[in-house]
Amino acid sequence: MTCPPPHQSASAGGDDRGSSLTAMTAPVIMALFLVAGLVVDGTAQVRAHRRAEVVAAHAVRSGCDAGAARRLVGQDGSGAALRAARQVLDDEGLNGSASMHDGMLDVTTSTTVPTTFLALLGVEQLTASGAARGELHRI
């Protein structure tokens, strides 16, 4: 009675199918992480951009309202408009600026958001900005 020959391992038999599968899966997994990073971190950046735009528009509306109240009583409303716009930026916690030129109130905002997946590739944060403009009408 003879014993059957022992089973040979894949590496001993010269079968390289496992190593080629590993070589193919590594780039696919990296590509999936990259796509996930673009989706997750890109969505966070879009939300930050939207918030920056909304806050800039809110600051302009507040500034124009404050300036209009001053102008109704015959005063220059530029200072009140700037103070109100800057107060909104402070209240919302965004970096930004407010300026007046020729009766136009300009507000810009900027913010950064930390990344989740793209940090693995060395991108630690993404920036977003917003801007709005309003006119103080003469009464």
C-alpha positions in Angstrom: 0.0 0.0 0.0 1.4 3.3 -1.0 0.7 6.7 0.5 -0.5 9.5 -1.8 2.1 12.2 -2.4 1.9 15.1 0.0 0.2 18.3 -1.2 2.5 20.9 -2.4 2.1 24.6 -1.4 1.5 27.2 -4.1 4.9 28.7 -3.7 6.7 25.4 -3.9 4.9 24.4 -7.0 5.7 27.6 -8.9 2.0 28.8 -8.9 2.1 32.7 -8.8 -1.6 33.4 -9.0 -1.8 34.6 -5.4 1.0 37.1 -5.8 -0.5 38.6 -9.0 -3.8 38.9 -7.3 -2.2 40.8 -4.4 -0.3 43.1 -6.8 -3.6 43.9 -8.6 -5.7 44.5 -5.4 -3.3 47.0 -3.8 -3.8 49.7 -6.5 -7.6 49.1 -6.5 -7.8 49.5 -2.8 -5.7 52.7 -3.0 -8.0 54.0 -5.7 -11.1 53.3 -3.6 -9.5 55.3 -0.7 -8.8 58.1 -3.1 -12.4 58.2 -4.3 -13.8 57.9 -0.8 -11.5 60.8 0.2 -12.7 63.0 -2.7 -16.3 62.2 -1.8 -16.1 62.7 2.0 -13.7 65.5 2.0 -15.1 67.2 -1.1 -18.5 67.2 0.5 -17.1 68.8 3.7 -15.5 71.5 1.5 -18.7 72.2 -0.4 -20.5 72.6 3.0 -17.9 75.0 4.2 -18.1 77.0 1.0 -21.9 77.2 1.3 -21.6 78.3 4.9 -19.0 81.0 4.0 -21.4 82.3 1.3 -24.4 82.3 3.6 -22.5 84.1 6.4 -21.2 86.7 3.9 -24.7 87.3 2.6 -26.1 87.5 6.1 -23.4 90.1 7.1 -24.3 92.2 4.1 -28.0 92.1 4.9 -27.3 93.0 8.5 -25.0 95.8 7.5 -27.4 97.3 4.9 -30.2 97.2 7.5 -28.1 99.0 10.1 -27.0 101.5 7.5 -30.6 102.1 6.3 -31.8 102.8 9.9 -29.1 105.5 10.3 -29.9 107.1 6.9 -33.6 107.3 7.7 -32.7 109.8 10.5 -30.4 111.8 8.2 -27.0 110.3 9.3 -24.3 108.5 7.4 -25.0 104.8 7.7 -21.5 103.6 6.5 -20.1 103.1 10.0 -23.1 101.3 11.3 -23.2 99.1 8.3 -19.5 98.1 8.8 -20.0 97.5 12.5 -23.1 95.3 11.9 -21.4 93.3 9.2 -18.3 92.7 11.3 -20.4 91.7 14.2 -22.0 89.0 12.1 -18.6 87.7 11.2 -17.5 87.6 14.8 -20.8 85.9 15.9 -20.4 83.2 13.3 -16.8 82.6 14.0 -15.5 83.0 10.5 -12.5 84.9 9.2 -13.5 87.7 7.0 -13.5 91.4 6.2 -16.1 94.1 5.5 -15.4 97.3 3.6 -17.3 100.2 2.1 -16.5 101.8 -1.2 -18.8 104.3 -3.0 -21.9 103.2 -1.0 -21.2 99.5 -1.6 -20.7 97.1 1.3 -18.4 94.2 0.4 -18.0 91.2 2.7 -15.6 88.3 2.2 -15.3 85.2 4.4 -12.9 82.3 4.6 -12.7 79.1 6.5 -10.8 75.8 6.5 -12.1 72.3 7.2 -9.9 69.4 8.3 -9.7 66.4 6.0 -10.5 62.8 6.8 -9.3 60.6 4.0 -7.1 63.1 2.1 -5.0 63.5 5.2 -3.6 60.1 4.4 -2.2 61.7 1.2 -0.8 64.7 3.0 -3.7 67.1 2.5 -4.5 68.2 6.0 -7.2 70.8 5.3 -9.2 72.4 2.6 -10.2 76.0 2.3 -13.5 77.6 1.4 -14.5 81.2 0.9 -17.5 83.4 0.3 -18.3 86.9 -0.8 -21.3 89.2 -1.0 -22.0 92.8 -1.9 -24.8 95.1 -1.1 -25.6 98.8 -1.9 -26.5 101.4 0.7 -29.1 103.4 -1.1 -29.2 107.1 -0.6 -32.4 108.5 0.9 
